[in-house]
Amino acid sequence: MKMTNAQYAEHVKKVSPNSALGMDMLRAFLVGGSICALGEAFRQLYLSLGLGEKDAGLLTSVSLMFIAAALTALHLYEKFAKAGGAGMLVPITGFANSMASAAIEFRSEGLITGTAVKMFSICGPVLVFGTAASTLYGLISWAVQRIFG
């Protein structure tokens, strides 16, 4: 059966569930904000233990990534993501989830050809573009300092 674009669009509209966009956005805001508040609580904890700003920030990132990876391993991250929607995609926790889920899913293919390859096929582009962007920023910063003293 061949459909025109208009017929297909009408069919999709008919069979797709309606989304409560306002509630979805509110839920994403609350969940994402809660993750950020948790991160700030970790940061304040680490600062209160006498760590410097850089070390507290580093440990905050590691803590959030560890929690996201642990929730992924326990098959709980997916449940939170269904409830929290886009709010669970706060970059650091979403990144940790994508790496952990790929590692878990492909572990039966072996440590190197399964876990390592699949895990880094997901995070590889992030690492490449992050490294390229930071190198470019460093070169620009160096040039500006040389020119303007």
C-alpha positions as CSV (number, residue, x, y, z in Angstrom):
1,M,0.0,0.0,0.0
2,K,1.5,3.3,-1.1
3,M,0.7,6.4,0.9
4,T,1.3,10.1,0.0
5,N,3.1,12.2,2.5
6,A,-0.2,13.8,3.6
7,Q,-1.8,10.4,4.2
8,Y,1.2,9.2,6.1
9,A,1.2,12.4,8.3
10,E,-2.5,11.9,9.0
11,H,-2.0,8.2,9.9
12,V,0.9,9.1,12.3
13,K,-1.3,11.8,13.9
14,K,-4.1,9.3,14.3
15,V,-2.0,6.5,15.9
16,S,0.5,8.6,17.9
17,P,-0.4,9.2,21.6
18,N,-1.0,12.8,22.6
19,S,1.8,14.3,24.7
20,A,1.2,16.4,27.7
21,L,3.9,18.8,26.7
22,G,3.5,21.1,29.7
23,M,3.8,18.2,32.2
24,D,6.7,16.7,30.3
25,M,8.6,20.0,30.5
26,L,7.8,20.4,34.2
27,R,8.9,16.9,35.0
28,A,12.1,17.3,33.0
29,F,12.8,20.6,34.8
30,L,12.2,19.1,38.2
31,V,14.2,16.0,37.6
32,G,17.1,17.8,35.9
33,G,17.1,20.4,38.6
34,S,17.1,17.7,41.3
35,I,20.2,16.1,39.7
36,C,21.9,19.5,39.6
37,A,20.9,20.2,43.2
38,L,22.4,16.8,44.2
39,G,25.6,17.7,42.4
40,E,25.7,21.0,44.3
41,A,25.1,19.1,47.6
42,F,28.1,16.9,46.8
43,R,30.2,19.9,45.9
44,Q,29.4,21.6,49.2
45,L,30.1,18.4,51.1
46,Y,33.5,18.1,49.5
47,L,34.3,21.8,50.1
48,S,33.3,21.4,53.8
49,L,35.8,18.6,54.0
50,G,38.5,21.0,53.2
51,L,39.0,20.3,49.5
52,G,39.7,23.1,47.0
53,E,37.3,24.3,44.3
54,K,38.9,22.2,41.6
55,D,39.1,19.0,43.6
56,A,35.5,19.4,44.9
57,G,34.3,19.9,41.3
58,L,36.2,16.9,40.1
59,L,34.8,14.7,42.9
60,T,31.3,16.0,42.3
61,S,31.6,14.9,38.6
62,V,33.0,11.5,39.6
63,S,30.2,11.0,42.2
64,L,27.4,11.8,39.8
65,M,28.9,9.6,37.1
66,F,29.4,6.7,39.6
67,I,25.7,7.0,40.8
68,A,24.5,7.1,37.1
69,A,26.6,4.0,36.2
70,A,25.5,2.2,39.4
71,L,21.8,2.9,38.6
72,T,22.4,1.7,35.0
73,A,24.0,-1.6,36.3
74,L,21.0,-2.1,38.6
75,H,18.6,-1.5,35.7
76,L,17.1,1.5,37.6
77,Y,18.3,4.4,35.4
78,E,15.9,3.4,32.7
79,K,13.0,3.5,35.2
80,F,14.1,7.0,36.4
81,A,14.5,8.1,32.7
82,K,10.9,7.0,31.9
83,A,9.6,9.0,34.8
84,G,11.9,12.0,34.5
85,G,12.1,12.2,30.7
86,A,14.6,14.7,29.3
87,G,15.6,15.7,32.8
88,M,17.6,12.5,33.2
89,L,19.8,13.6,30.2
90,V,21.7,16.1,32.3
91,P,25.0,15.8,30.4
92,I,27.3,14.1,32.9
93,T,24.7,11.5,34.1
94,G,23.4,10.8,30.6
95,F,27.0,10.4,29.4
96,A,27.8,7.9,32.2
97,N,24.6,6.0,31.5
98,S,25.4,5.7,27.8
99,M,28.8,4.4,28.5
100,A,27.7,2.0,31.2
101,S,24.7,0.6,29.3
102,A,26.9,-0.1,26.2
103,A,29.5,-1.8,28.4
104,I,26.8,-4.0,30.0
105,E,25.0,-4.7,26.8
106,F,28.0,-5.9,24.9
107,R,30.0,-7.6,27.7
108,S,29.1,-11.1,26.3
109,E,31.2,-10.3,23.2
110,G,34.4,-10.0,25.2
111,L,36.3,-7.4,27.1
112,I,38.0,-5.8,24.1
113,T,35.7,-6.5,21.1
114,G,32.5,-6.1,23.1
115,T,32.7,-3.9,26.2
116,A,35.6,-1.6,25.2
117,V,34.8,-1.1,21.5
118,K,31.1,-0.5,22.0
119,M,31.5,1.7,25.1
120,F,34.0,4.0,23.2
121,S,32.0,4.0,20.0
122,I,29.4,5.9,22.0
123,C,31.7,8.3,23.9
124,G,34.4,8.5,21.2
125,P,32.8,11.5,19.3
126,V,32.4,13.3,22.6
127,L,36.1,12.8,23.4
128,V,37.3,13.7,20.0
129,F,35.3,17.0,19.7
130,G,35.9,17.8,23.4
131,T,39.7,17.5,22.8
132,A,39.5,19.4,19.6
133,A,37.5,22.2,21.1
134,S,39.8,22.5,24.2
135,T,42.8,22.6,21.9
136,L,41.3,25.3,19.8
137,Y,40.4,27.3,22.9
138,G,43.9,26.9,24.3
139,L,45.5,28.1,21.1
140,I,43.1,31.1,20.9
141,S,43.8,31.9,24.6
142,W,47.6,31.6,24.0
143,A,47.4,33.9,21.0
144,V,45.3,36.5,22.8
145,Q,47.8,36.5,25.7
146,R,50.7,36.9,23.3
147,I,49.1,39.7,21.3
148,F,47.5,41.7,24.2
149,G,50.1,40.8,26.9
